[in-house]
Amino acid sequence: MLDALNDDCQLAIIKYLNLFDQIALYEATKGTSNRLNENVAYAWKLQLFILDWRDYEKFEEMPELLDVFLSNCSATMQELKLDNVKLDFLKRWENYTFPRMKTLEYTLDSYRDDRVANEAIQTMAKLFPGLHSLKPDGDFYCVVLQKWTQMRKLDLSYTSYYECEYDWVKDIGKCQLLEELTLDSCSIESSNYDDLMALPKLHKLRLLSASNVELSKFFEKRAVDVHRIIFSDDYPNGYMTTLRKMRNVRHLNMMDIQNHFSIENLRDLIKIWKQLEQIDLIDFTIWSGEAELWQTVARCPTLKILNILNTDIREDFFEVGRRIMEETLNNRSQTLTLNCYDAHYEELILQNFKHPQLKVSFEPLKLYDDEEVEDFVEIHFQPLQSS
């Protein structure tokens, strides 16, 4: 019956099967020269594989299935997530090569055994030499990065590499193709910030729970290269000294920072950031009323997009008259897009915010990668060397 379905329908069904059902389907249709068998193999080329202890147990019970799985997808596998993976399980992968593997996220089964953890990491480096993106969890030894010469994205937010006695920055600094880096603030103890920021292609840095001192050290010589800043559940008012040095910011995004950033802070930055084009304010309120909103817009003639998301704009927010809004928008040389997604009072917004120089929308916004992570500052800046 499945044979009667077209390729798109078959692939949609295969997508919803768990890995072992996919393997069973592949085995059942092998040698029949039908499209279903080919589509299972094709789906494996595109799939992000997520394996955990339940999968390891099943593979241990039926070891022949692991050989079926790896023999058919090792050559095309591109993304893999391993939860609490054991060294013995990784060793069974050594009979195969993974030339197209680009993205790896993992946690190790053994946190307290340094020898086993190090051997497991070395094994993964051998198995997946062409990685572009890596997110380890637990003990991690940055020296192994020398074997991943193609690394573009490195997320060390859940690692304990800071306990090592060597200077980890030197090892990261050898990843000359690195473009994106995430660090936990409790790990940021180095004298080689300049070496890290000298990476030629690095253009995005995310710091978890960082201090103004740490942020200042990273961008002491690169402040003018910064063009976008994201704050999530952090204290941006504590970074004002460093933020004032970043004079070319074009995009500011702040989320869930109630009481940690004032309208005075925003006005101060707008005065300095002469090229600011977009402001995103999510899950918090900075204006007590409409007049303050338009006064902010008036101070920023370069502003093109203002996103106000998940903010409860009630009837008492609006002015009785339209004078302040009209004066502000009449003086602008370009249209302002005001996006008020999930603001609860769409009719009131549409009724009050009408002007030829104003475009009102209620569109959801893709905020940032890995939206489960909180309490961070993310800085986007021009790389020293363009791709």
N, C-alpha and C positions, 0 to 999 in steps of 0.2 A: 504493500500500500504506500509506503514511503517513497518507493521508486516512482510513483506517479506524480509526486510533487516536483515543482521546479527547484532549481538550485538555491534560490533565495529562501524558500520555505524550509528546505532541508537544513540549510546553515542555521536558520533561526531555531529550529528544533535542537540541533546539535549543541548550540550555545547554552541551552538550558539543562543539558545533561551533565551530571557530575563526571569527573575524569574517568572513573572506573566503568561507568555506563558507556562512555565514549569509546574506551578501549574494547569493551565487549562488542559494541556495534561494529567497530573496525574489524575485529577478528571474525565476526559472523559474516561479514560481507567481503572478506578478503578472497581474491581469486575469482570473484564472480564478474569482474570487469564492469561493475555498475557505478553510476555516478555517486551513490551514497558513500561507498568506500572512499572514493576520491575526495568527496566533500568533507569527510571526517579528517583526512590528512590535510586538506586545505585549511580547515578551521584551526588546526593545531599551529599552522604557520602564523596566524593572526592573534592567537590567544595569549592572555596573561595567565600563566600557570601559578596557582597558589596551593602550596602543599603544607600540610600540618601533620601532627602526630597520628591522626586517624589514617591519613594516606600512608604514612610510614609503616603503620601496623599492617595495613592491607598488603602493601608491597612485600613486607616481611613474610606474611602468610603465603603469598603467591608471587615468589620472586620472578617467575617467568613473565609476569605482566609488566614488571619494570623494564625488562629487556624489550618487550613488544613496544612499550611506550617510547623508550629512549631511541630505539633503532629507527623509529618512524618520525620522530620530531626533533632529534638532537641537531640535525643539520639546518633546521629552519627556526628553532626556538629563539625568540628575541627578548621576552620578558619573563622574569621568574621571581616569586616571593616564597621564601622558605621560613616557616614558623617553627622555632625550637628544633632546628635540624641537628641530627647527630653526625658525628664524624664518620661512623661506619656506613651510614647511608650515602654520604658524599663520596666515599671511597668506591662505591659500586658504580658511580658515574664515570670513573676514570677510563673505562673501556670505550668511551664515546668522545667525540669532539663537538664543540658548539661554536661554529665559526660566526654565526650571526647573533649571538647573545649580546644584547646591548644594555639591558636594565636588570639590576639585581637588588632585592631588598631581603634582609634575612635577620633572624635571631638565632642564637646558638643554644643548644640543649644544655651545654655545660658552661655556666658562668664562672664557677670558682676554680676550675682547672685551667690554669694559664697555658700549660703545655698543649692540652687538647684544643683549646680555643685557637691558639696560634697555628696548630697543624690544620685545623678546619679552614682557617682563613687562607693559609698557604695553598690548600687544596683547591679552594674556590678560585684563587688567582691562576692556578694552573688550568683549571677547567674552562674558565671564562676570561681569556687574556684580552679580549677585545671590548671589554665593558666601556660604555659611555656614561652610565649613571649607576651610582652605588649608594645604598642607605643601610648601613649596618646598625645593629642594636646590641649593646653589651660591650665587652672588651674589644678594643680595636687597636692594631699596631700600624701606625701611619707609614712605617717603613715599607710595608707591602705595596704601597701605592707606586713604588718604582716599577712594579711589574705590570701595572695598568697604565700603559703609556697613552691610551686613547681616552682617558677619563675627561668628561665634559661637565658632569654634575655630581657633586659630592655632598651628601647630607649626613653630618655627624652630630645631629641633635640628640641622639639617644645613645651615645657611646661614652666610654670612660677612658678615652685616650689621654686625658689630662694627667692621669696617674703615672704615666711613663716619665722617666727621668730625662729623656732626650727632648730636644726642641722639635716638636712635631711640625712646626711651620716649615722647617727646611724640607721635610719630606713632601708636604703639600705643595711647596714652592717648585718642586720638580715636575708637577703636572702642568706642563706648558700649554696644554689645550683646554685647561679647566675654565669653564664659563660661569658656573653657578656654585656657590658654597654656602652651607648652613653650619653654624657653630653654636654650641651651648656656652652661655656666658661663664659658667663655672670652669670651662676649659680654656678660656682665653687668657693665658698667661705666657707671654712670649715677648722677646725684645726685637722680633723680626717682622713686625707688622708691615714695614715698608717692602720687605721681600715678598710677602704674600700679595700685597696690593700692586706689586710690579708684574704679576702674572699678565701676559699680554692680551689674553682673551677674556679675562674675568670681567663680568658686567653685572652680576647680581650677588649680593651678600645679605644673608639673613642671620641676625644675632638674637638668640633667645635670652630674655631677661638681662640684657646688656646695660651697662651704666653709661653715662655721658662721657666719662673718662675713656672707656673702652672705644666708644664710637668715635671720639675725637682722635684717638691714636690711629685707628684704621684710616680715617679720612683727613689726616693732617696735611697730606700733600695732594689729595684727590678730591677735595671738597667741591671744586668748580666743575668737576665731571659729573656730579650727581644730577639726575633729571627726574627721578621718581622716588617717593618715600612712602612706605606703608607702616602704620602703627596698628597693632592688634592687641587690645587689652593691656596696654603698656602705659607709661607715664611720659608722653611727649613733652610736657612742660619741663621735665628734667633734662631735656636735650637741647634746650633753646640756644645755649652758647654755641654748640656745634652746628645747629640748624642755620643759624645766622650766617655761617661761613659758606653755606651751600647756595650760592647766589643764582644758579641756573636751573633750579627746580621748576619743572613744568607740570608735575602731577603729584598731588598730595592725597593720600588715602588714610582715614582714621576710623577705627572700628572699636566700639564698646570701650570708650575711654572716659566715661562720665566722671565729671569733677576733676579730671586730670589735664584738662586743656580748656582755656578760657577764650572768649571772643577777643580779648586783648592780645593773647598769644597769636591768634590767627591774623589779626590786623598787623601785628608786628612783622610777621613773616611775609604777608602780602606786600608790605612796604618795601621789603628787601628783594623778594622774588619777582622781578620785573617781567618774567616770561611765563608765569603761572597760567596754565590753560585749563586744568581740570582739578576739581576738589570733590572728594567722595567722603561723605559723613554718614556712617552706618551705626545704627543702634545707640545713638546718643543725641542729645539736643544741645546746641551751643547758643541758639538765639532765643531770647525770651519772647520775641514777637516779630512780625513781618518787617517792621521798620529796620531792625538790625540786620536782617537778611539782605535787604536792598542796599543798605549802607555798606555792607561787606562787598557786594557786587560792584558798587560804584567805585570802591577803592581798587578794584582789580579789572581794568579795562581789557586785559588780555584773556580773561576767563571766557572759555567756550562752553564748558560742561560743568554743571553743578548737580551731583547726585546726592539726594537725601533719602536714604533707605531705612526702612523699619523704624521710622520716627513718627510719633503720634502728633500730627498737626491738627489741632482742634479749632473750633470756631473762634475762640478768643485770641488765637494767634494772629488773625488778620486785622488790618487797619480798616477803619470805617470808610475812608476815602482811598483813591487810587493814586494820589498825587506823588508820593515818594517812589512808587514803582514806575510810574510813567516818566518822571524826571530822570530816573536812573537809566531806564531802557532807551529813552529818547537820545541820551547822550552817548550811547554805545555805537560803535561803527560796525559791529557784527552781531549776529543772532546768538542769543544765549539758550542753550538746551538745559532745561530744568527737569530732572528725572526724579519722581517722588514715589518710587515703588514701595508698596505695602505701607503707605502713609495713612490708610484707614479712611480718610475723608476726601476721596477723589473728586466728588461733585463740588465740594467747597473750593478745592484747589482750581478746578477748571473754571468755576464761576468767577473767582477773584483774579486769577493769573491769566489775563488776556492782553496781548500786545503783539504788534507786528514783528518786534525784535525778540519775541520769546516763543520757544517751542517747548511745550509741556508733554512729558511722557510718563509712563508707569511701567517701565521695562525692568525685569530682573537683571542683576549685574553679576557677571563672573568676577569674583573678588580677587582671588590669588590661588596659587597652587597649595594643595594640602591644607584645606580649610579647617581641619580638626586641630591644628596647632594653634596655640594661643600665646599671648605674652611675648611678642617679638617685635623687632623693628627690621624692616627689609628695605635695603637701599639698592636702587638701580642706577648704574652710572655708565658713562661711555668707556668702552674698552680701550686700552692703549693701542691695540692692533685690531682692525676690523677683520671680519671673517672673509 
